[in-house]
Amino acid sequence: MADKNENMYKKKNAVSRDNRPRFPKRAVITGGMPYGNKTLHFGHVGGVFVFADVYARFLRDRIGKDNVIFVSGTDCYGSPIAEGYRKASEQGFEGTIRDYVQRNHDAQKKTLEDYDISLDLFGASGLGETARWHNKVSDAFIRKLYEMGHLKKISTAQFYDEKAQMFLNGRQVVGKCPVQGCQSEKGYADECDLGHQYNPVNLIDPKSTITGETPVMKDVVNWYFKLPDYNALLKEMVADMEKQDNVRPVVTKTIKEFLETPVIYIMNDFMDVYKELAPQMAEHQLIEEPKKTSFTIAFKELSERDEACRLLNERHVRFREGKTLVPFRLTGNIEWGVPAPELEDEKGLTVWVWPESLWAPISFTIAYLASKGRDTEEWRKFWCDSEAKVYQFIGQDNIYFYGIAEPAMWMAFQNEELDKMSPSETGEHLTMPVLVANHHILFLDKKASSSGSVKPPMAAELLDYYTAEQLRMHWLGLGLGMRSVSFQPKPLNPAAKEEDSDPVTKEGFLLSNVFNRVVRTCFYDVQKYYDGVMPLGSVSEDIMAESEKAVLEYERFMYKTEFHQVTYVLDSYIRKASKYMAKAKNEADKSDDDSARRQYLIDTFHMIKTAAVLLHPLAPRGTEMIREYMELDESLWSWDNIFSTLADILGTDGHKLKFLEPKVDFFTRHPSQFKSE
């Protein structure tokens, strides 16, 4: 039976040209937007942007570069930026808040370029042309939600610092998250840094970051999206996602956690007080578990739970709220923000940073099209067409926003046409994105955060010790799609010993040592024996079969965004190429057989060509150099030619390679990694 099951598994997972995955005709790739109050730390690049870039580069090769748009940008607004600007000004920064954001945006953009992140547009929600489009899209988005009846005006208590005489938003308040089981280091005004939403009044031990005082609560009016109304539809959506093999378990698991009924967890010590208050509460279920220090009460409606929380607060009962859907706030009163439309005479509001960051990639797509002189209405072909897909690369902490709030708002438009955001109207609807969420990338076994106790190294700093390709290859191989993994660079690890190897360089050495040697050896032999003219001919059957297998496995893992598996496929294939070359070259050199030498070069160059195409999204600098020295145009990267031999591509003999000087490397180590003589 075991053998039968194993054979069935192999058959199901066997790769062939008959069961290849289908890719969209057009695609948008988005990377999470970094806040405009900081430069990029290693988690921004190594946890999100490298993965987004690899997939964007792969899809450009796979479906054509004109059919792919890769966008992201600086998140310019919100209390983190306002608070960062306030602190910077206290420390001597001269300039406006816009100048402050511009400085950080420029630094972020440079870092991404240094890591070869190939964004078509890295915009900024509050700067330049992207801001103009973003303001327009934000206004249209909120107005349409309002016109369709999906918004409601809610008066809520907001934190107010009496000493500073100002309302406090977001990270201007810090306390302990009230959501049961939350391990967040920071709870802010109405969400913690792990994405849990809660009523501000329930934040535990709140303090103003402005004065350090305990703030009071004052009522304010804001617009909210009716997110709880979409519970049933979101359950249908997540059930469908669980059937898809390119959606990671962390995405569906996290979404489902927020679709539970509204509950309250109360310490057992307060059972008597609860029993006294229970008759005043709406109908609910009491759940007692013998070995737990708390009991649970579950309600049918969020409003019923909120009223119960009010009663419990009045009696100073210790309790925590469970995860559930709550109305999603769209507006606030922070001055530095996207202007909100004036609805029902509510003036002076700005858009809360999280919702506007969800549709910002649409704004950036339109801004990119405009910058290229293309019809801005083309954005619909990428965001609304059934033959297109949007792939959003995020960290797991942001699944609530991108996996719940965003698709629910997208669903809200399905009954009527989306309002005009650009010159003409097509009547198509926004399609559901594919979320590619990574687990946390730790630093020396601890979760690093610029607002936490463990400070992460800046991405730019790492380039003092490693090349961009070394870091890209390492991060891709960590398996962040499956679990949280620690990043342990030896130069920044105080516990590392001099004799220890550096775990960060392992994947990069495959290229700088193994693949480099394969490519250089073939080039030098062509120059030595054939005056630089590459031999062409039929590739051996076993080499063709091995190459096709690698291509199909790679393609399947790319479709499933299993990047660590992609690196395994490449590692295996490149090492096989090296092993074949060493043996075949040795035999040809021993016998001095020209036909054997030509065949080894024909075969190995086919493996070089195949490996270069597969490596192109991961290690663009080195592979572009290979293409340059092979004197081939960019059609080499097209998957239209993925199974073709060089003889198929070039057609005739006489193709001369660019001369390769001695000791020229296609893939290099960082200078700091060479021991001084």
C-alpha positions, -999 to +999 in steps of 0.1 A: +000+000+000+028+024+008+044+018-026+011+024-042+006+057-024+041+068-032+036+061-069+002+079-069+020+109-052+048+109-078+022+107-106+001+135-092+032+158-088+051+147-119+060+176-142+053+174-179+043+198-207+008+184-204+001+197-169+018+231-168+003+259-147-016+287-164-004+323-160-025+354-166-022+375-198-015+406-178-003+411-142+002+438-116+028+431-089+027+452-057+052+454-029+041+466+006+045+503+010+071+514+035+063+543+058+078+577+049+093+582+083+123+559+078+148+544+054+145+507+046+156+481+070+165+446+059+130+432+065+115+456+039+139+443+012+145+407+024+110+400+036+090+416+008+106+435-021+131+408-033+102+383-036+080+408-054+108+417-078+116+381-086+080+374-095+077+406-116+109+397-135+097+361-139+064+372-153+080+397-177+100+368-191+070+344-190+042+366-204+060+396-219+073+427-202+046+450-217+020+428-199+035+433-164+034+464-142+054+464-109+045+493-086+050+504-050+058+536-032+063+554+000+034+556+023+036+593+030+007+599+054-004+588+089+005+594+125+039+575+122+051+601+097+037+630+117+053+616+149+086+609+131+087+645+117+080+659+152+109+640+166+132+648+137+124+685+141+132+684+178+166+669+168+174+697+144+157+687+111+149+719+091+121+717+066+085+709+062+069+675+067+068+672+029+106+677+028+110+651+056+090+625+036+108+634+003+142+628+020+131+594+032+115+585-001+147+593-020+167+571+003+142+543+000+143+545-038+180+544-039+182+514-017+157+495-038+178+504-069+209+491-052+192+458-046+181+456-083+144+459-074+130+466-109+099+487-101+082+503-130+072+530-106+082+536-070+059+565-062+048+584-031+012+588-020+019+624-010+045+636-036+044+646-072+022+632-099+015+600-080+000+622-052-022+640-078-036+607-091-038+592-056-060+621-044-083+617-073-086+579-069-092+583-031-119+608-036-137+587-063-133+555-042-148+569-010-176+587-029-187+556-047-187+535-015-209+562+001-233+565-029-237+527-029-247+527+008-216+509+021-205+536+045-219+548+078-211+577+100-201+567+135-194+588+165-166+572+186-144+582+215-110+593+204-079+599+225-072+635+234-041+649+251-053+677+274-017+689+280-009+691+243-045+702+235-047+679+205-065+647+193-042+617+191-041+593+162-025+560+155+010+558+170+006+590+190-009+566+216+007+535+229-006+508+253-012+471+255-033+454+228-067+442+243-072+413+219-070+379+236-037+361+230-020+390+212+018+390+216+023+425+201+049+447+217+029+478+208-008+486+209-017+519+193-049+540+192-071+514+175-048+487+161-016+470+173+015+464+153+003+429+145-028+443+127-055+436+153-083+461+153-102+471+185-123+498+200-099+526+213-116+527+246-104+491+253-067+499+248-049+489+280-029+515+299-028+541+271-002+569+271+004+599+248+037+597+230+035+635+228+036+643+265+036+609+282+003+617+299-027+594+301-051+608+274-089+613+279-116+603+255-136+628+234-163+620+208-155+625+171-174+616+139-158+596+111-168+575+081-166+537+084-169+510+058-195+483+068-169+455+070-190+432+093-216+430+065-192+410+044-186+381+068-205+355+048-189+366+015-155+366+030-161+330+043-170+320+007-139+337-005-116+320+019-132+286+012-124+291-025-088+303-016-082+271+003-088+251-029-061+271-048-026+258-047-009+292-050-023+306-018-003+301+013-018+285+044-009+316+066-032+337+044-063+316+048-056+308+084-053+344+094-084+355+075-105+328+091-094+340+126-112+373+120-144+357+107-154+343+141-184+355+161-178+385+185-166+371+219-152+385+251-127+367+273-132+375+311-109+365+339-125+338+362-121+361+392-149+383+378-175+355+373-197+369+401-197+404+385-204+389+351-234+370+365-247+402+380-244+420+346-255+392+323-293+400+325-285+435+311-266+420+281-280+409+248-286+372+243-252+354+244-235+321+251-214+314+281-185+291+275-165+277+304-133+257+300-121+240+333-083+244+329-084+280+316-080+312+337-108+329+318-143+322+305-159+333+272-191+350+263-201+349+226-226+373+209-244+372+175-237+409+167-207+432+172-230+460+186-242+435+213-206+428+222-197+465+223-225+472+247-214+443+269-178+457+269-193+491+280-210+474+310-178+455+319-157+486+317-180+505+340-174+478+367-136+477+360-138+441+349-106+427+333-114+412+298-100+408+263-119+409+230-116+381+205-108+387+168-138+395+147-148+419+120-153+455+130-163+486+110-133+497+090-125+533+096-119+553+064-114+589+078-096+607+106-087+642+117-049+641+113-039+672+093-012+654+073-033+631+051-052+627+018-082+651+018-114+631+024-145+641+003-170+663+021-200+640+027-231+652+046-213+684+056-186+666+074-156+688+066-119+689+073-115+651+075-085+632+059-084+596+048-070+572+073-037+559+060-045+521+059-075+523+035-058+547+011-027+525+010-049+496-002-060+514-033-027+533-037-014+506-061-043+515-084-033+551-082+003+542-090-007+520-119-025+549-134+004+573-127+028+548-144+006+546-175+004+584-176+042+587-172+046+565-203+021+584-224-003+554-224-040+556-220-047+558-183-078+538-188-056+508-194-055+504-156-087+484-159-071+458-182-047+451-153-070+454-123-105+444-136-100+420-166-107+384-159-075+375-178-054+396-155-041+390-120-029+413-092-002+397-070+003+416-037+035+408-017+031+416+020+042+405+054+019+383+075+011+412+099-008+430+071-031+401+060-060+417+079-059+447+056-051+431+023-069+398+029-101+411+046-106+449+044-094+452+008-114+423-008-145+433+012-143+468-003-137+453-037-168+431-032-188+463-024-184+474-060-198+443-076-234+454-077-228+486-097-201+501-119-170+514-103-170+552-104-149+570-130-113+573-118-099+582-152-112+596-185-136+569-195-158+541-181-158+504-189-181+490-162-157+462-152-151+453-116-120+449-095-108+413-093-096+396-062-058+398-057-035+369-050-019+375-017+017+364-013+023+367+025+057+360+041+062+350+077+085+372+098+121+374+089+138+375+123+172+390+131+195+368+152+164+347+163+144+377+174+117+397+158+132+430+147+113+462+144+124+498+141+097+506+168+106+476+189+135+466+213+155+447+187+166+471+160+171+457+125+201+465+104+194+489+076+192+473+041+218+498+028+242+488+056+242+451+045+257+461+012+289+469+031+293+431+036+275+413+008+266+418-029+230+424-037+228+390-055+242+372-025+215+387-003+188+381-028+197+344-032+199+339+005+166+355+014+148+336-014+161+303+000+149+309+036+114+295+031+096+325+045+064+314+029+063+284+053+076+298+086+095+326+104+132+323+098+162+340+114+186+361+093+221+357+108+248+376+090+281+367+105+296+403+104+266+415+125+264+386+148+283+392+181+281+354+189+298+343+157+333+329+159+360+337+134+361+301+122+323+299+117+310+300+081+287+327+071+252+313+065+243+342+042+269+334+016+259+298+010+234+303-018+255+330-035+286+308-036+266+284-058+268+312-084+302+328-077+319+294-074+300+267-092+281+284-120+309+309-126+333+281-132+310+263-156+304+295-177+341+306-177+354+271-186+331+269-216+340+304-228+377+298-224+375+265-243+356+281-272+383+308-273+411+283-271+398+257-296+374+275-319+386+311-320+355+323-300+329+307-323+304+287-303+298+252-316+262+245-325+244+212-330+220+187-315+219+186-277+222+151-261+189+135-252+197+132-215+207+168-213+175+179-230+155+157-207+173+171-176+168+206-187+131+202-195+126+187-161+143+216-144+122+241-164+089+225-156+097+221-119+109+257-117+078+269-135+055+250-111+072+263-080+071+299-094+034+296-100+030+285-064+054+313-052+075+287-034+107+305-039+128+283-017+119+254-039+129+274-069+164+279-054+166+241-048+157+234-084+185+258-096+210+244-071+204+208-083+205+218-120+236+239-118+255+213-099+245+187-125+257+210-152+290+213-133+294+176-128+285+168-164+309+195-177+338+183-155+334+147-167+328+154-204+356+180-206+380+157-189+372+128-214+375+152-244+408+166-232+423+132-225+414+118-259+418+152-277+387+142-296+373+173-314+338+158-318+336+149-281+348+184-272+322+200-295+295+179-280+304+187-244+303+224-253+270+221-271+255+203-242+270+225-215+261+258-233+225+245-234+225+241-197+241+275-193+214+290-214+187+272-195+202+281-161+207+317-171+170+321-181+158+305-149+183+325-128+174+358-146+147+369-122+168+360-091+203+372-101+197+398-129+232+413-130+252+382-135+228+366-160+226+398-180+264+397-182+262+361-195+237+372-222+260+401-232+290+378-235+270+353-255+261+381-279+224+374-276+195+399-275+168+401-248+147+375-266+169+350-247+148+356-216+115+349-234+098+317-224+088+313-260+123+300-264+126+281-230+128+247-246+148+258-277+184+250-282+209+276-292+210+261-326+172+267-328+176+303-317+207+312-338+199+291-369+234+290-384+270+284-374+295+312-370+281+328-339+310+344-321+311+351-284+324+382-268+359+378-258+363+369-221+394+381-204+412+359-179+397+360-144+365+378-153+336+368-131+300+368-140+290+364-103+312+380-077+318+379-040+318+411-020+354+425-016+352+421+021+349+383+017+384+379+002+411+372+027+440+397+025+472+381+015 
